Amino acid sequence: MQFIDLKTQYQLHRAEIDGRMARVLEHGQFIMGPEIEELERALASYVGVKHAITVASGTDSLEIALRALGIGPGDEVVTVPFTWISSCEVIGLVGATPVFVDIDPVTYNLDVAQLERAITPRTKAIMPVSLFGQMPDYEAINRIAAGRGITVIEDAAQSFGATQRGRKSCAVTKIASTSFFPAKPLGCYGDGGALFTDDDTLNEKMRAIRTHGGIKRHHHPLLGMNGRLDTLQAAILLAKFPHFPGEVSARERIGARYTELLRGSCGVPEVANENTHVYAQYTIRVGNRDQLGVKLKEEGIPSAVYYPKCLHEQPVFAPLDYKWGDFPASERASREVISLPMHPYLTKAEQDKVVAAVNKHAQPTDQAP
Ligand SMILES: Cc1ncc(COP(=O)(O)O)c(C=O)c1O
């Protein structure tokens, strides 16, 4: 059993993927070839925004967004301490200060009730993460940011394909960023990412920053980076993209079935805010996380922990002067969560095996989340 099965997906769509890659090898435009624009049009249309800008990774895309907003030293950016390092790393890379808000223990997303308290006159952006595949309440977050000169950036690395109140992830904030890392809901065969916005000025700036600070060759009005997506990766994404809506439906179905069969023996993911969930990770909460991981492994079931440490526990963020106890919901989640095999091609038999093993070995947490 695979934790995320990329091989089955490749076997199913091999002819299209190989064909698309072969065309790139033949035309030879490996950097900014025609597939880049074709993919950007397809992504923008799927999400329902004016502009999609492909980039080299989800990390680069977050950094480009912050740079396009002119965020730097002296500015604060609000995010969560229970996420992948990139969400916070990029704030430090542009010289700004990360400010953490704890998560809601049920959805693992930013606790909107605690957001207002974290905002100061130096807050320039709020960068919530749509963790594990569902979105925090962006209507509420946008409302808090509105009129204060604060931009909301959705870190949608894990939620591409999800919706909230009928609107797609990446379409509900001023800027959104996603990742095409192979294991993500829409993944390429290397690193990749994309930015989304309806704003023409930000679109131009982000495009320029992606390509060394300028759109015209040998003209560099901004400080930029080499942040382009490879044409080959765009070709792979174009081949996979027609199958993505079907994969999203499969993810929803498989996630809902896990929840139905596991509820009662462990903490299951709850879908909130009129969301649909793409289950980039199917994450449960138990009282014996490490022991459960060992038991699953003994039965041939892979599992993973996202994330075993909060960001305020990471040595690199020690200068922020947070301490253990500052973010109890995040801290508790980091000690209790474990993610189960999850991908659109997980069979019922495989899922039944996982469910039986979890129901047998999981111990409840000592308190409700
Ligand atoms: C929440 C979150 N933000 C950002 C990223 C960064 O994406 P990438 O790996 O494409 O740089 C990831 C990827 O793991 C992520 O999960």
The ligand as a Tripos MOL2 file, in Angstrom:
@<TRIPOS>MOLECULE
LIG
   16    16     1     0     0
SMALL
NO_CHARGES

@<TRIPOS>ATOM
      1 C1          1.2660   24.6890    3.7120 C.3       1 LIG1
      2 C2          2.3850   24.7130    2.7360 C.ar      1 LIG1
      3 N1          2.8910   25.8990    2.3290 N.ar      1 LIG1
      4 C3          3.8820   25.9610    1.4260 C.ar      1 LIG1
      5 C4          4.4260   24.8280    0.8780 C.ar      1 LIG1
      6 C5          5.5680   24.9700   -0.0630 C.3       1 LIG1
      7 O1          5.4090   24.3700   -1.2870 O.3       1 LIG1
      8 P1          6.6590   23.8290   -2.1150 P.3       1 LIG1
      9 O2          7.0950   22.5420   -1.4970 O.co2     1 LIG1
     10 O3          6.1200   23.6570   -3.4970 O.co2     1 LIG1
     11 O4          7.7180   24.8670   -2.0620 O.co2     1 LIG1
     12 C6          3.9400   23.5780    1.2550 C.ar      1 LIG1
     13 C7          4.5020   22.3400    0.6770 C.2       1 LIG1
     14 O5          4.7660   21.3720    1.3170 O.2       1 LIG1
     15 C8          2.8830   23.5150    2.2130 C.ar      1 LIG1
     16 O6          2.3870   22.3440    2.6120 O.3       1 LIG1
@<TRIPOS>BOND
     1     1     2 1
     2     2     3 ar
     3     2    15 ar
     4     3     4 ar
     5     4     5 ar
     6     5     6 1
     7     5    12 ar
     8     6     7 1
     9     7     8 1
    10     8     9 2
    11     8    10 1
    12     8    11 1
    13    12    13 1
    14    12    15 ar
    15    13    14 2
    16    15    16 1
@<TRIPOS>SUBSTRUCTURE
     1 LIG1         1 GROUP 0 **** ****
